Each structure stands twice: as C-alpha cells, then as structure tokens.
Amino acid sequence: MTGTLTRPELTAADRCDRCGAAAQVRAVLPSGGELLFCGHHAREHETRLRELAADIQDG
C-alpha cells in the first residue's frame, strides 16, 4: 500500500509564528520545515516565501 503524506488542516489552536494570532496560512519550506502565519504576516512575507520555493497552503 502506498500512502500520501498530507499535513492536517489548520485549527483554532494553530497560531501565527510571528504574533500568536490565529494561523490562516501554512508555508512548507523545501527543507521540510513549516511556518504558520496569520493573514497579515502571510501577505507581508509572501514574496520571500515564494523566492524560497515554499509551498503556501491557505487555511
């Protein structure tokens, strides 16, 4: 059996790594790490995350 690794949906318990607000966006880095952002910080850092080839997943 083959499986696909998926990340769980964001919940109310997930918090922005910058300010602690409710996370709305998950950015998965090519190295495998992930960052969670509120909408404000996701927009602020979107350009750089795209430069790093991050997989950006909304809510």
Secondary structure, 3 states (H helix, E strand, C coil): CCCCCCCCCCCCCCECCCCCCECCEEEECCCCCEEEECHHHHHHHHHHHHHCCCEEEEC
